[in-house]
């Protein structure tokens, strides 16, 4: 059987005090390790969501969703014409210059 020794809080405290020093000395390597871990974790999450979405039930598309509503289109064109006329009217109007009196 394995014998488990007592936990020494001084050793644990010393270990956690050394971590910033070691990370500072090897910052470039630490950066690359964290970058690779982040990419791997992101890839695993993305693959998990992709796999779950691809295994789900397929939705059927009905033909009425792509119907073109001609009346709505005509109303939008009328609104754009009115806005265009209003914009052209403002170009012709002269406003007094407040800085040259």
C-alpha positions in Angstrom: 0.0 0.0 0.0 1.0 3.6 -0.6 1.7 5.7 2.4 0.4 9.3 2.2 2.5 11.8 4.1 1.4 14.9 5.8 0.8 18.0 3.7 3.4 20.6 4.5 1.9 24.1 4.1 5.3 25.7 4.0 6.2 23.7 0.9 2.9 24.6 -0.8 3.4 28.2 0.0 7.0 28.1 -1.4 5.8 26.4 -4.6 3.2 29.1 -5.2 5.7 31.8 -4.6 8.0 30.3 -7.2 5.4 30.2 -9.9 5.5 33.9 -10.9 9.3 33.8 -11.0 9.4 30.8 -13.3 6.7 32.2 -15.6 8.5 35.5 -15.8 11.8 33.8 -16.8 10.1 31.7 -19.4 7.4 34.1 -20.6 7.8 33.4 -24.3 7.4 29.7 -23.9 4.5 30.2 -21.4 2.8 32.4 -24.0 3.0 29.7 -26.7 1.8 27.0 -24.4 -1.2 29.0 -23.4 -1.9 29.9 -27.1 -1.8 26.3 -28.1 -4.0 25.3 -25.2 -6.5 28.0 -26.1 -6.6 26.9 -29.8 -7.1 23.3 -28.8 -9.8 24.1 -26.4 -11.5 26.4 -28.9 -11.3 23.7 -31.6 -12.8 21.0 -29.3 -15.7 23.3 -28.3 -16.3 24.2 -32.0 -16.2 20.6 -33.1 -18.5 19.6 -30.2 -21.1 22.2 -31.3 -20.7 21.3 -34.9 -21.1 17.6 -34.2 -24.2 18.2 -32.1 -25.8 20.5 -34.7 -25.1 18.0 -37.5 -26.7 15.1 -35.6 -29.9 17.0 -34.8 -33.2 16.6 -36.7 -33.3 18.2 -40.2 -35.8 21.0 -40.7 -37.9 20.9 -43.7 -38.2 24.1 -45.7 -41.7 25.0 -47.0 -42.1 26.8 -50.3 -44.0 29.8 -48.9 -41.0 31.3 -47.1 -39.5 32.6 -50.3 -42.6 34.2 -51.6 -42.1 37.8 -52.9 -44.5 40.3 -51.5 -45.1 42.8 -54.3 -47.3 45.2 -52.2 -44.7 45.6 -49.5 -42.1 46.2 -52.2 -44.2 48.9 -53.8 -44.8 50.6 -50.4 -41.0 50.7 -49.7 -40.4 52.2 -53.2 -43.0 54.9 -52.4 -41.3 55.7 -49.1 -37.9 56.0 -50.8 -39.3 58.3 -53.5 -40.8 60.6 -50.8 -37.5 60.7 -48.9 -35.6 61.4 -52.1 -37.8 64.3 -53.0 -37.4 65.7 -49.4 -33.6 65.3 -49.8 -33.6 67.2 -53.1 -35.6 70.0 -51.7 -33.1 70.6 -48.9 -30.3 70.9 -51.4 -32.0 73.9 -53.0 -32.7 75.8 -49.8 -30.2 78.4 -48.8 -29.4 78.9 -45.1 -27.9 82.1 -43.7 -24.2 81.9 -42.7 -24.1 82.5 -39.0 -20.3 83.2 -39.0 -20.2 85.9 -41.7 -22.7 88.6 -40.8 
